[in-house]
């Protein structure tokens, strides 16, 4: 198995298929069975109390595993989330981008399972963790 899409191909795919959120995310690194994605934090991602909202962290994890799957299988827009379990562990820094390091644990013909660790840029301790399953459309 090998990479079928690199950073530029994934960014172009997001712009073409999901332009409503494409500018929120930057693919920092793509590797076999893994990816590092940045949430470009803006005021719309914040919640009262000076922190990044849970839905913004969920979106980062969801987009990260989606792009990790696509990097391995190619541009299949209809791959979808079928399950997520997310733990919010500590308050992220408000005006700081989030980085999601996602690794695929299993990549089958119909399902992919991945694990994501989200950190505030510059901080070692994770702020959230997500375990996700994605359904891959049949050929």
N, CA, C and O atoms as CSV, one atom per row, in Angstrom:
chain,resi,resn,atom,element,x,y,z
A,1,UNK,N,N,0.848,-1.170,0.000
A,1,UNK,CA,C,0.000,0.000,0.000
A,1,UNK,C,C,0.895,1.235,0.000
A,1,UNK,O,O,2.012,1.180,0.512
A,2,UNK,N,N,0.445,2.302,-0.541
A,2,UNK,CA,C,1.217,3.537,-0.546
A,2,UNK,C,C,0.289,4.722,-0.637
A,2,UNK,O,O,-0.925,4.570,-0.772
A,3,UNK,N,N,0.861,5.887,-0.564
A,3,UNK,CA,C,0.065,7.112,-0.649
A,3,UNK,C,C,-0.451,7.319,-2.065
A,3,UNK,O,O,0.303,7.193,-3.030
A,4,UNK,N,N,-1.734,7.636,-2.190
A,4,UNK,CA,C,-2.328,7.962,-3.484
A,4,UNK,C,C,-2.571,9.464,-3.627
A,4,UNK,O,O,-2.775,9.959,-4.735
A,5,UNK,N,N,-2.549,10.193,-2.495
A,5,UNK,CA,C,-2.729,11.647,-2.534
A,5,UNK,C,C,-1.717,12.281,-1.576
A,5,UNK,O,O,-1.547,11.821,-0.447
A,6,UNK,N,N,-1.049,13.341,-2.039
A,6,UNK,CA,C,-0.100,14.062,-1.191
A,6,UNK,C,C,-0.758,15.336,-0.646
A,6,UNK,O,O,-1.953,15.555,-0.842
A,7,UNK,N,N,0.034,16.175,0.039
A,7,UNK,CA,C,-0.493,17.407,0.655
A,7,UNK,C,C,-1.222,18.284,-0.354
A,7,UNK,O,O,-2.335,18.738,-0.086
A,8,UNK,N,N,-0.620,18.525,-1.494
A,8,UNK,CA,C,-1.238,19.431,-2.474
A,8,UNK,C,C,-2.502,18.832,-3.071
A,8,UNK,O,O,-3.468,19.556,-3.313
A,9,UNK,N,N,-2.515,17.531,-3.312
A,9,UNK,CA,C,-3.721,16.876,-3.851
A,9,UNK,C,C,-4.865,16.924,-2.836
A,9,UNK,O,O,-6.017,17.148,-3.208
A,10,UNK,N,N,-4.549,16.713,-1.553
A,10,UNK,CA,C,-5.585,16.771,-0.518
A,10,UNK,C,C,-6.130,18.188,-0.364
A,10,UNK,O,O,-7.338,18.369,-0.209
A,11,UNK,N,N,-5.253,19.197,-0.405
A,11,UNK,CA,C,-5.699,20.592,-0.306
A,11,UNK,C,C,-6.587,20.957,-1.489
A,11,UNK,O,O,-7.603,21.631,-1.317
A,12,UNK,N,N,-6.214,20.521,-2.681
A,12,UNK,CA,C,-7.022,20.795,-3.878
A,12,UNK,C,C,-8.378,20.091,-3.780
A,12,UNK,O,O,-9.402,20.648,-4.177
A,13,UNK,N,N,-8.379,18.874,-3.254
A,13,UNK,CA,C,-9.635,18.136,-3.074
A,13,UNK,C,C,-10.566,18.875,-2.123
A,13,UNK,O,O,-11.754,19.026,-2.405
A,14,UNK,N,N,-10.024,19.340,-0.988
A,14,UNK,CA,C,-10.840,20.096,-0.033
A,14,UNK,C,C,-11.417,21.347,-0.682
A,14,UNK,O,O,-12.596,21.649,-0.498
A,15,UNK,N,N,-10.604,22.078,-1.438
A,15,UNK,CA,C,-11.085,23.291,-2.105
A,15,UNK,C,C,-12.194,22.979,-3.103
A,15,UNK,O,O,-13.149,23.746,-3.224
A,16,UNK,N,N,-12.080,21.870,-3.813
A,16,UNK,CA,C,-13.070,21.502,-4.831
A,16,UNK,C,C,-14.349,20.938,-4.228
A,16,UNK,O,O,-15.445,21.265,-4.684
A,17,UNK,N,N,-14.220,20.092,-3.206
A,17,UNK,CA,C,-15.375,19.354,-2.673
A,17,UNK,C,C,-15.979,19.949,-1.403
A,17,UNK,O,O,-17.170,19.773,-1.147
A,18,UNK,N,N,-15.173,20.651,-0.608
A,18,UNK,CA,C,-15.638,21.187,0.675
A,18,UNK,C,C,-15.143,22.607,0.881
A,18,UNK,O,O,-14.561,22.934,1.915
A,19,UNK,N,N,-15.383,23.446,-0.119
A,19,UNK,CA,C,-14.858,24.805,-0.040
A,19,UNK,C,C,-15.409,25.589,1.133
A,19,UNK,O,O,-14.817,26.593,1.530
A,20,UNK,N,N,-16.553,25.149,1.710
A,20,UNK,CA,C,-17.132,25.857,2.848
A,20,UNK,C,C,-16.251,25.767,4.095
A,20,UNK,O,O,-16.360,26.615,4.982
A,21,UNK,N,N,-15.384,24.760,4.180
A,21,UNK,CA,C,-14.486,24.631,5.343
A,21,UNK,C,C,-13.013,24.504,4.958
A,21,UNK,O,O,-12.155,24.434,5.838
A,22,UNK,N,N,-12.711,24.474,3.685
A,22,UNK,CA,C,-11.341,24.202,3.228
A,22,UNK,C,C,-10.327,25.169,3.822
A,22,UNK,O,O,-9.213,24.758,4.148
A,23,UNK,N,N,-10.679,26.436,3.970
A,23,UNK,CA,C,-9.725,27.412,4.491
A,23,UNK,C,C,-9.500,27.284,5.997
A,23,UNK,O,O,-8.575,27.890,6.536
A,24,UNK,N,N,-10.336,26.500,6.678
A,24,UNK,CA,C,-10.166,26.288,8.114
A,24,UNK,C,C,-9.009,25.338,8.422
A,24,UNK,O,O,-8.489,25.332,9.538
A,25,UNK,N,N,-8.604,24.535,7.432
A,25,UNK,CA,C,-7.646,23.462,7.680
A,25,UNK,C,C,-6.442,23.555,6.756
A,25,UNK,O,O,-6.561,23.955,5.598
A,26,UNK,N,N,-5.271,23.177,7.286
A,26,UNK,CA,C,-4.047,23.088,6.496
A,26,UNK,C,C,-3.438,21.719,6.734
A,26,UNK,O,O,-3.222,21.320,7.878
A,27,UNK,N,N,-3.162,21.001,5.661
A,27,UNK,CA,C,-2.473,19.716,5.771
A,27,UNK,C,C,-0.990,20.013,5.959
A,27,UNK,O,O,-0.341,20.560,5.067
A,28,UNK,N,N,-0.461,19.650,7.116
A,28,UNK,CA,C,0.936,19.914,7.443
A,28,UNK,C,C,1.866,18.796,6.979
A,28,UNK,O,O,2.985,19.046,6.532
A,29,UNK,N,N,1.386,17.570,7.093
A,29,UNK,CA,C,2.233,16.408,6.768
A,29,UNK,C,C,1.336,15.236,6.401
A,29,UNK,O,O,0.295,15.019,7.020
A,30,UNK,N,N,1.750,14.480,5.387
A,30,UNK,CA,C,1.050,13.254,5.006
A,30,UNK,C,C,2.078,12.133,4.999
A,30,UNK,O,O,3.160,12.262,4.426
A,31,UNK,N,N,1.720,11.039,5.644
A,31,UNK,CA,C,2.589,9.872,5.658
A,31,UNK,C,C,1.705,8.632,5.482
A,31,UNK,O,O,0.485,8.707,5.630
A,32,UNK,N,N,2.318,7.516,5.170
A,32,UNK,CA,C,1.524,6.308,5.014
A,32,UNK,C,C,0.789,6.010,6.313
A,32,UNK,O,O,1.405,5.899,7.373
A,33,UNK,N,N,-0.533,5.882,6.224
A,33,UNK,CA,C,-1.415,5.571,7.355
A,33,UNK,C,C,-1.449,6.676,8.412
A,33,UNK,O,O,-1.756,6.407,9.573
A,34,UNK,N,N,-1.135,7.928,8.020
A,34,UNK,CA,C,-1.211,9.009,8.997
A,34,UNK,C,C,-1.134,10.384,8.371
A,34,UNK,O,O,-0.762,10.544,7.208
A,35,UNK,N,N,-1.498,11.375,9.174
A,35,UNK,CA,C,-1.546,12.754,8.686
A,35,UNK,C,C,-1.454,13.711,9.876
A,35,UNK,O,O,-1.816,13.361,10.999
A,36,UNK,N,N,-0.971,14.907,9.613
A,36,UNK,CA,C,-0.968,15.983,10.595
A,36,UNK,C,C,-1.708,17.153,9.964
A,36,UNK,O,O,-1.309,17.654,8.913
A,37,UNK,N,N,-2.805,17.591,10.619
A,37,UNK,CA,C,-3.661,18.652,10.077
A,37,UNK,C,C,-3.789,19.772,11.101
A,37,UNK,O,O,-3.925,19.524,12.299
A,38,UNK,N,N,-3.745,21.001,10.615
A,38,UNK,CA,C,-3.863,22.207,11.448
A,38,UNK,C,C,-5.267,22.792,11.306
A,38,UNK,O,O,-5.799,22.912,10.202
A,39,UNK,N,N,-5.858,23.157,12.459
A,39,UNK,CA,C,-7.053,23.994,12.459
A,39,UNK,C,C,-6.564,25.429,12.566
A,39,UNK,O,O,-5.955,25.813,13.565
A,40,UNK,N,N,-6.833,26.221,11.531
A,40,UNK,CA,C,-6.457,27.632,11.507
A,40,UNK,C,C,-7.486,28.388,12.345
A,40,UNK,O,O,-8.517,28.826,11.833
A,41,UNK,N,N,-7.195,28.536,13.628
A,41,UNK,CA,C,-8.156,29.058,14.591
A,41,UNK,C,C,-8.486,30.519,14.295
A,41,UNK,O,O,-7.605,31.347,14.061
A,42,UNK,N,N,-9.776,30.801,14.315
A,42,UNK,CA,C,-10.321,32.135,14.092
A,42,UNK,C,C,-11.385,32.375,15.172
A,42,UNK,O,O,-11.733,31.462,15.921
A,43,UNK,N,N,-11.895,33.603,15.246
A,43,UNK,CA,C,-12.910,33.937,16.251
A,43,UNK,C,C,-14.112,33.002,16.207
A,43,UNK,O,O,-14.702,32.712,17.248
A,44,UNK,N,N,-14.485,32.527,15.025
A,44,UNK,CA,C,-15.676,31.663,14.912
A,44,UNK,C,C,-15.469,30.299,15.572
A,44,UNK,O,O,-16.438,29.571,15.790
A,45,UNK,N,N,-14.224,29.943,15.893
A,45,UNK,CA,C,-13.936,28.667,16.547
A,45,UNK,C,C,-13.949,28.767,18.074
A,45,UNK,O,O,-13.833,27.757,18.768
A,46,UNK,N,N,-14.090,29.977,18.586
A,46,UNK,CA,C,-14.007,30.178,20.031
A,46,UNK,C,C,-15.371,30.082,20.693
A,46,UNK,O,O,-16.405,30.284,20.056
A,47,UNK,N,N,-15.354,29.772,21.968
A,47,UNK,CA,C,-16.576,29.756,22.774
A,47,UNK,C,C,-16.332,30.613,23.999
A,47,UNK,O,O,-15.189,30.964,24.291
A,48,UNK,N,N,-17.387,30.956,24.721
A,48,UNK,CA,C,-17.202,31.745,25.942
A,48,UNK,C,C,-16.220,31.063,26.891
A,48,UNK,O,O,-16.191,29.837,27.000
A,49,UNK,N,N,-15.434,31.863,27.562
A,49,UNK,CA,C,-14.429,31.323,28.472
A,49,UNK,C,C,-13.050,31.312,27.842
A,49,UNK,O,O,-12.085,30.853,28.452
A,50,UNK,N,N,-12.957,31.818,26.614
A,50,UNK,CA,C,-11.652,31.932,25.972
A,50,UNK,C,C,-11.029,30.613,25.582
A,50,UNK,O,O,-9.839,30.399,25.814
A,51,UNK,N,N,-11.806,29.728,24.997
A,51,UNK,CA,C,-11.271,28.442,24.566
A,51,UNK,C,C,-11.859,28.072,23.209
A,51,UNK,O,O,-12.793,28.718,22.733
A,52,UNK,N,N,-11.325,27.059,22.609
A,52,UNK,CA,C,-11.812,26.582,21.314
A,52,UNK,C,C,-12.972,25.632,21.565
A,52,UNK,O,O,-12.921,24.797,22.468
A,53,UNK,N,N,-14.008,25.764,20.764
A,53,UNK,CA,C,-15.230,24.983,20.967
A,53,UNK,C,C,-15.027,23.500,20.667
A,53,UNK,O,O,-14.185,23.115,19.856
A,54,UNK,N,N,-15.819,22.693,21.342
A,54,UNK,CA,C,-15.827,21.252,21.103
A,54,UNK,C,C,-16.168,20.903,19.664
A,54,UNK,O,O,-15.504,20.048,19.077
A,55,UNK,N,N,-17.198,21.545,19.060
A,55,UNK,CA,C,-17.495,21.249,17.652
A,55,UNK,C,C,-16.325,21.551,16.713
A,55,UNK,O,O,-16.157,20.870,15.702
A,56,UNK,N,N,-15.518,22.562,17.036
A,56,UNK,CA,C,-14.341,22.857,16.199
A,56,UNK,C,C,-13.306,21.742,16.320
A,56,UNK,O,O,-12.674,21.369,15.332
A,57,UNK,N,N,-13.131,21.208,17.539
A,57,UNK,CA,C,-12.188,20.104,17.732
A,57,UNK,C,C,-12.706,18.829,17.060
A,57,UNK,O,O,-11.932,18.069,16.478
A,58,UNK,N,N,-14.021,18.602,17.147
A,58,UNK,CA,C,-14.619,17.457,16.450
A,58,UNK,C,C,-14.372,17.578,14.955
A,58,UNK,O,O,-13.977,16.607,14.311
A,59,UNK,N,N,-14.603,18.769,14.394
A,59,UNK,CA,C,-14.398,18.969,12.959
A,59,UNK,C,C,-12.955,18.690,12.566
A,59,UNK,O,O,-12.706,18.085,11.524
A,60,UNK,N,N,-12.000,19.123,13.386
A,60,UNK,CA,C,-10.593,18.871,13.100
A,60,UNK,C,C,-10.303,17.370,13.071
A,60,UNK,O,O,-9.638,16.890,12.153
A,61,UNK,N,N,-10.787,16.634,14.051
A,61,UNK,CA,C,-10.577,15.182,14.078
A,61,UNK,C,C,-11.242,14.514,12.875
A,61,UNK,O,O,-10.654,13.639,12.241
A,62,UNK,N,N,-12.459,14.928,12.569
A,62,UNK,CA,C,-13.221,14.330,11.472
A,62,UNK,C,C,-12.533,14.580,10.130
A,62,UNK,O,O,-12.370,13.653,9.337
A,63,UNK,N,N,-12.133,15.810,9.875
A,63,UNK,CA,C,-11.446,16.135,8.624
A,63,UNK,C,C,-10.108,15.410,8.550
A,63,UNK,O,O,-9.707,14.957,7.478
A,64,UNK,N,N,-9.415,15.297,9.682
A,64,UNK,CA,C,-8.103,14.650,9.688
A,64,UNK,C,C,-8.186,13.183,9.293
A,64,UNK,O,O,-7.409,12.723,8.456
A,65,UNK,N,N,-9.120,12.441,9.886
A,65,UNK,CA,C,-9.204,11.024,9.520
A,65,UNK,C,C,-9.713,10.879,8.083
A,65,UNK,O,O,-9.271,9.991,7.354
A,66,UNK,N,N,-10.630,11.739,7.680
A,66,UNK,CA,C,-11.131,11.725,6.305
A,66,UNK,C,C,-9.968,11.885,5.328
A,66,UNK,O,O,-9.843,11.113,4.377
A,67,UNK,N,N,-9.121,12.882,5.561
A,67,UNK,CA,C,-7.992,13.119,4.665
A,67,UNK,C,C,-6.953,12.005,4.751
A,67,UNK,O,O,-6.332,11.672,3.742
A,68,UNK,N,N,-6.750,11.422,5.929
A,68,UNK,CA,C,-5.824,10.289,6.058
A,68,UNK,C,C,-6.308,9.106,5.235
A,68,UNK,O,O,-5.511,8.432,4.583
A,69,UNK,N,N,-7.611,8.852,5.263
A,69,UNK,CA,C,-8.186,7.764,4.459
A,69,UNK,C,C,-8.013,8.070,2.975
A,69,UNK,O,O,-7.565,7.215,2.211
A,70,UNK,N,N,-8.365,9.289,2.563
A,70,UNK,CA,C,-8.256,9.649,1.147
A,70,UNK,C,C,-6.816,9.585,0.654
A,70,UNK,O,O,-6.573,9.199,-0.490
A,71,UNK,N,N,-5.862,9.956,1.495
A,71,UNK,CA,C,-4.455,9.877,1.103
A,71,UNK,C,C,-4.080,8.453,0.713
A,71,UNK,O,O,-3.224,8.242,-0.146
A,72,UNK,N,N,-4.728,7.474,1.351
A,72,UNK,CA,C,-4.417,6.070,1.096
A,72,UNK,C,C,-5.263,5.446,-0.021
A,72,UNK,O,O,-4.779,4.574,-0.742
A,73,UNK,N,N,-6.530,5.884,-0.173
A,73,UNK,CA,C,-7.421,5.224,-1.141
A,73,UNK,C,C,-7.727,6.088,-2.364
A,73,UNK,O,O,-8.307,5.596,-3.332
A,74,UNK,N,N,-7.352,7.349,-2.336
A,74,UNK,CA,C,-7.652,8.246,-3.449
A,74,UNK,C,C,-8.910,9.050,-3.183
A,74,UNK,O,O,-9.562,8.867,-2.155
A,75,UNK,N,N,-9.258,9.946,-4.112
A,75,UNK,CA,C,-10.348,10.913,-3.908
A,75,UNK,C,C,-11.750,10.299,-3.994
A,75,UNK,O,O,-12.371,10.295,-5.057
A,76,UNK,N,N,-12.231,9.788,-2.875
A,76,UNK,CA,C,-13.586,9.219,-2.805
A,76,UNK,C,C,-14.401,10.095,-1.856
A,76,UNK,O,O,-14.379,9.908,-0.639
A,77,UNK,N,N,-15.113,11.045,-2.436
A,77,UNK,CA,C,-15.822,12.057,-1.648
A,77,UNK,C,C,-16.878,11.462,-0.729
A,77,UNK,O,O,-17.236,12.088,0.269
A,78,UNK,N,N,-17.386,10.277,-1.033
A,78,UNK,CA,C,-18.508,9.741,-0.267
A,78,UNK,C,C,-18.107,8.886,0.933
A,78,UNK,O,O,-18.971,8.260,1.547
A,79,UNK,N,N,-16.827,8.842,1.283
A,79,UNK,CA,C,-16.428,8.193,2.538
A,79,UNK,C,C,-17.034,9.007,3.680
A,79,UNK,O,O,-16.980,10.236,3.657
A,80,UNK,N,N,-17.610,8.332,4.681
A,80,UNK,CA,C,-18.328,9.043,5.741
A,80,UNK,C,C,-18.015,8.479,7.126
A,80,UNK,O,O,-17.653,7.311,7.272
A,81,UNK,N,N,-18.164,9.334,8.138
A,81,UNK,CA,C,-17.996,8.929,9.528
A,81,UNK,C,C,-19.141,8.004,9.926
A,81,UNK,O,O,-20.306,8.302,9.662
A,82,UNK,N,N,-18.809,6.881,10.562
A,82,UNK,CA,C,-19.858,5.996,11.075
A,82,UNK,C,C,-19.843,5.920,12.591
A,82,UNK,O,O,-20.839,5.532,13.201
A,83,UNK,N,N,-18.714,6.290,13.213
A,83,UNK,CA,C,-18.649,6.251,14.671
A,83,UNK,C,C,-17.532,7.170,15.149
A,83,UNK,O,O,-16.496,7.311,14.499
A,84,UNK,N,N,-17.771,7.794,16.311
A,84,UNK,CA,C,-16.719,8.589,16.954
A,84,UNK,C,C,-16.881,8.496,18.458
A,84,UNK,O,O,-17.990,8.478,18.992
A,85,UNK,N,N,-15.737,8.438,19.120
A,85,UNK,CA,C,-15.686,8.583,20.567
A,85,UNK,C,C,-14.630,9.645,20.814
A,85,UNK,O,O,-13.495,9.516,20.356
A,86,UNK,N,N,-15.001,10.700,21.540
A,86,UNK,CA,C,-14.075,11.813,21.729
A,86,UNK,C,C,-13.960,12.159,23.196
A,86,UNK,O,O,-14.957,12.260,23.910
A,87,UNK,N,N,-12.719,12.340,23.635
A,87,UNK,CA,C,-12.419,12.750,25.003
A,87,UNK,C,C,-11.808,14.145,24.961
A,87,UNK,O,O,-10.825,14.379,24.258
A,88,UNK,N,N,-12.393,15.064,25.714
A,88,UNK,CA,C,-11.837,16.405,25.868
A,88,UNK,C,C,-11.065,16.400,27.182
A,88,UNK,O,O,-11.654,16.229,28.250
A,89,UNK,N,N,-9.749,16.588,27.108
A,89,UNK,CA,C,-8.895,16.346,28.270
A,89,UNK,C,C,-8.437,17.601,28.995
A,89,UNK,O,O,-8.259,17.578,30.213
A,90,UNK,N,N,-8.246,18.683,28.278
A,90,UNK,CA,C,-7.836,19.937,28.919
A,90,UNK,C,C,-8.195,21.084,28.011
A,90,UNK,O,O,-8.438,20.896,26.819
A,91,UNK,N,N,-8.228,22.275,28.578
A,91,UNK,CA,C,-8.626,23.480,27.854
A,91,UNK,C,C,-7.531,23.882,26.857
A,91,UNK,O,O,-6.383,24.092,27.247
A,92,UNK,N,N,-7.891,23.991,25.562
A,92,UNK,CA,C,-6.902,24.457,24.593
A,92,UNK,C,C,-6.686,25.966,24.720
A,92,UNK,O,O,-7.553,26.692,25.207
A,93,UNK,N,N,-5.529,26.418,24.279
A,93,UNK,CA,C,-5.253,27.858,24.255
A,93,UNK,C,C,-6.174,28.510,23.226
A,93,UNK,O,O,-6.406,27.944,22.158
A,94,UNK,N,N,-6.705,29.701,23.540
A,94,UNK,CA,C,-7.733,30.324,22.708
A,94,UNK,C,C,-7.231,30.805,21.357
A,94,UNK,O,O,-7.812,30.438,20.336
A,95,UNK,N,N,-6.218,31.581,21.309
A,95,UNK,CA,C,-5.779,32.200,20.060
A,95,UNK,C,C,-4.647,31.407,19.415
A,95,UNK,O,O,-3.773,31.982,18.766
A,96,UNK,N,N,-4.663,30.098,19.591
A,96,UNK,CA,C,-3.586,29.242,19.112
A,96,UNK,C,C,-4.167,28.146,18.229
A,96,UNK,O,O,-5.172,27.525,18.574
A,97,UNK,N,N,-3.527,27.915,17.092
A,97,UNK,CA,C,-3.978,26.849,16.202
A,97,UNK,C,C,-3.900,25.504,16.908
A,97,UNK,O,O,-3.085,25.299,17.808
A,98,UNK,N,N,-4.758,24.602,16.481
A,98,UNK,CA,C,-4.720,23.223,16.961
A,98,UNK,C,C,-4.090,22.341,15.899
A,98,UNK,O,O,-4.268,22.567,14.702
A,99,UNK,N,N,-3.350,21.333,16.346
A,99,UNK,CA,C,-2.752,20.346,15.451
A,99,UNK,C,C,-3.311,18.976,15.783
A,99,UNK,O,O,-3.347,18.574,16.946
A,100,UNK,N,N,-3.743,18.264,14.760
A,100,UNK,CA,C,-4.301,16.925,14.942
A,100,UNK,C,C,-3.382,15.918,14.271
A,100,UNK,O,O,-3.190,15.943,13.055
A,101,UNK,N,N,-2.817,15.031,15.082
A,101,UNK,CA,C,-1.988,13.949,14.570
A,101,UNK,C,C,-2.863,12.708,14.516
A,101,UNK,O,O,-3.269,12.176,15.549
A,102,UNK,N,N,-3.148,12.258,13.314
A,102,UNK,CA,C,-4.070,11.144,13.112
A,102,UNK,C,C,-3.319,9.964,12.506
A,102,UNK,O,O,-2.524,10.121,11.579
A,103,UNK,N,N,-3.586,8.791,13.042
A,103,UNK,CA,C,-3.014,7.583,12.441
A,103,UNK,C,C,-4.124,6.576,12.202
A,103,UNK,O,O,-5.014,6.399,13.035
A,104,UNK,N,N,-4.060,5.933,11.078
A,104,UNK,CA,C,-5.025,4.890,10.758
A,104,UNK,C,C,-4.549,3.593,11.387
A,104,UNK,O,O,-3.407,3.180,11.187
A,105,UNK,N,N,-5.418,2.957,12.141
A,105,UNK,CA,C,-5.093,1.701,12.805
A,105,UNK,C,C,-5.472,0.505,11.948
A,105,UNK,O,O,-4.855,-0.557,12.026
A,106,UNK,N,N,-6.515,0.701,11.114
A,106,UNK,CA,C,-6.983,-0.347,10.207
A,106,UNK,C,C,-7.533,0.328,8.973
A,106,UNK,O,O,-8.289,1.295,9.071
A,107,UNK,N,N,-7.162,-0.170,7.828
A,107,UNK,CA,C,-7.708,0.324,6.563
A,107,UNK,C,C,-8.131,-0.880,5.747
A,107,UNK,O,O,-7.314,-1.533,5.098
A,108,UNK,N,N,-9.438,-1.163,5.792
A,108,UNK,CA,C,-9.978,-2.286,5.036
A,108,UNK,C,C,-10.668,-1.808,3.770
A,108,UNK,O,O,-10.550,-0.643,3.387
A,109,UNK,N,N,-11.389,-2.715,3.123
A,109,UNK,CA,C,-12.110,-2.338,1.902
A,109,UNK,C,C,-13.342,-1.503,2.190
A,109,UNK,O,O,-13.720,-0.659,1.379
A,110,UNK,N,N,-13.982,-1.729,3.349
A,110,UNK,CA,C,-15.222,-1.000,3.623
A,110,UNK,C,C,-15.162,-0.127,4.875
A,110,UNK,O,O,-16.009,0.750,5.048
A,111,UNK,N,N,-14.181,-0.346,5.752
A,111,UNK,CA,C,-14.070,0.451,6.970
A,111,UNK,C,C,-12.621,0.855,7.238
A,111,UNK,O,O,-11.681,0.122,6.932
A,112,UNK,N,N,-12.476,2.041,7.817
A,112,UNK,CA,C,-11.177,2.505,8.301
A,112,UNK,C,C,-11.360,2.925,9.754
A,112,UNK,O,O,-12.363,3.548,10.104
A,113,UNK,N,N,-10.393,2.585,10.596
A,113,UNK,CA,C,-10.417,2.960,12.008
A,113,UNK,C,C,-9.173,3.786,12.275
A,113,UNK,O,O,-8.067,3.410,11.887
A,114,UNK,N,N,-9.366,4.924,12.948
A,114,UNK,CA,C,-8.236,5.791,13.221
A,114,UNK,C,C,-8.276,6.376,14.609
A,114,UNK,O,O,-9.308,6.364,15.279
A,115,UNK,N,N,-7.137,6.889,15.032
A,115,UNK,CA,C,-6.980,7.508,16.337
A,115,UNK,C,C,-6.356,8.878,16.126
A,115,UNK,O,O,-5.382,9.006,15.385
A,116,UNK,N,N,-6.906,9.907,16.771
A,116,UNK,CA,C,-6.431,11.275,16.613
A,116,UNK,C,C,-6.068,11.869,17.970
A,116,UNK,O,O,-6.811,11.719,18.940
A,117,UNK,N,N,-4.921,12.542,18.033
A,117,UNK,CA,C,-4.531,13.323,19.204
A,117,UNK,C,C,-4.471,14.784,18.777
A,117,UNK,O,O,-3.812,15.129,17.796
A,118,UNK,N,N,-5.161,15.632,19.518
A,118,UNK,CA,C,-5.216,17.063,19.199
A,118,UNK,C,C,-4.462,17.829,20.272
A,118,UNK,O,O,-4.678,17.630,21.468
A,119,UNK,N,N,-3.575,18.707,19.826
A,119,UNK,CA,C,-2.776,19.540,20.734
A,119,UNK,C,C,-2.880,20.995,20.321
A,119,UNK,O,O,-3.068,21.294,19.142
A,120,UNK,N,N,-2.759,21.899,21.276
A,120,UNK,CA,C,-2.559,23.312,20.964
A,120,UNK,C,C,-1.126,23.454,20.473
A,120,UNK,O,O,-0.208,22.867,21.044
A,121,UNK,N,N,-0.937,24.231,19.418
A,121,UNK,CA,C,0.413,24.406,18.886
A,121,UNK,C,C,1.347,24.904,19.981
A,121,UNK,O,O,1.022,25.841,20.710
A,122,UNK,N,N,2.510,24.268,20.088
A,122,UNK,CA,C,3.497,24.652,21.084
A,122,UNK,C,C,3.327,23.961,22.424
A,122,UNK,O,O,4.161,24.141,23.312
A,123,UNK,N,N,2.272,23.175,22.598
A,123,UNK,CA,C,2.049,22.462,23.855
A,123,UNK,C,C,2.207,20.960,23.628
A,123,UNK,O,O,1.782,20.434,22.600
A,124,UNK,N,N,2.809,20.285,24.574
A,124,UNK,CA,C,3.047,18.853,24.449
A,124,UNK,C,C,1.812,18.026,24.813
A,124,UNK,O,O,1.501,17.044,24.138
A,125,UNK,N,N,1.120,18.416,25.861
A,125,UNK,CA,C,-0.021,17.624,26.355
A,125,UNK,C,C,-1.220,17.758,25.417
A,125,UNK,O,O,-1.567,18.867,25.010
A,126,UNK,N,N,-1.851,16.640,25.073
A,126,UNK,CA,C,-3.025,16.711,24.193
A,126,UNK,C,C,-4.218,17.366,24.886
A,126,UNK,O,O,-4.395,17.236,26.097
A,127,UNK,N,N,-5.031,18.071,24.100
A,127,UNK,CA,C,-6.255,18.689,24.616
A,127,UNK,C,C,-7.471,17.801,24.363
A,127,UNK,O,O,-8.481,17.902,25.059
A,128,UNK,N,N,-7.361,16.922,23.349
A,128,UNK,CA,C,-8.473,16.018,23.039
A,128,UNK,C,C,-7.941,14.797,22.304
A,128,UNK,O,O,-6.865,14.819,21.705
A,129,UNK,N,N,-8.727,13.736,22.369
A,129,UNK,CA,C,-8.422,12.488,21.678
A,129,UNK,C,C,-9.706,11.974,21.062
A,129,UNK,O,O,-10.769,12.028,21.680
A,130,UNK,N,N,-9.602,11.474,19.836
A,130,UNK,CA,C,-10.779,10.919,19.171
A,130,UNK,C,C,-10.437,9.580,18.547
A,130,UNK,O,O,-9.369,9.401,17.961
A,131,UNK,N,N,-11.357,8.651,18.686
A,131,UNK,CA,C,-11.269,7.368,18.009
A,131,UNK,C,C,-12.425,7.343,17.014
A,131,UNK,O,O,-13.580,7.528,17.398
A,132,UNK,N,N,-12.120,7.114,15.741
A,132,UNK,CA,C,-13.149,7.249,14.718
A,132,UNK,C,C,-13.154,6.065,13.763
A,132,UNK,O,O,-12.124,5.438,13.515
A,133,UNK,N,N,-14.347,5.772,13.231
A,133,UNK,CA,C,-14.505,4.769,12.186
A,133,UNK,C,C,-15.145,5.444,10.984
A,133,UNK,O,O,-16.112,6.194,11.119
A,134,UNK,N,N,-14.600,5.173,9.820
A,134,UNK,CA,C,-15.099,5.730,8.568
A,134,UNK,C,C,-15.544,4.598,7.656
A,134,UNK,O,O,-14.879,3.566,7.570
A,135,UNK,N,N,-16.667,4.789,6.976
A,135,UNK,CA,C,-17.134,3.853,5.968
A,135,UNK,C,C,-16.584,4.291,4.611
A,135,UNK,O,O,-16.646,5.465,4.244
A,136,UNK,N,N,-16.048,3.323,3.882
A,136,UNK,CA,C,-15.486,3.585,2.560
A,136,UNK,C,C,-16.489,3.081,1.522
A,136,UNK,O,O,-16.940,1.938,1.602
A,137,UNK,N,N,-16.843,3.929,0.546
A,137,UNK,CA,C,-17.837,3.495,-0.439
A,137,UNK,C,C,-17.297,2.359,-1.300
A,137,UNK,O,O,-16.100,2.294,-1.577
A,138,UNK,N,N,-18.197,1.455,-1.725
A,138,UNK,CA,C,-17.746,0.355,-2.600
A,138,UNK,C,C,-17.291,0.903,-3.955
A,138,UNK,O,O,-17.695,1.989,-4.372
A,139,UNK,N,N,-16.458,0.140,-4.616
A,139,UNK,CA,C,-15.951,0.548,-5.942
A,139,UNK,C,C,-17.093,0.696,-6.926
A,139,UNK,O,O,-16.866,1.032,-8.088
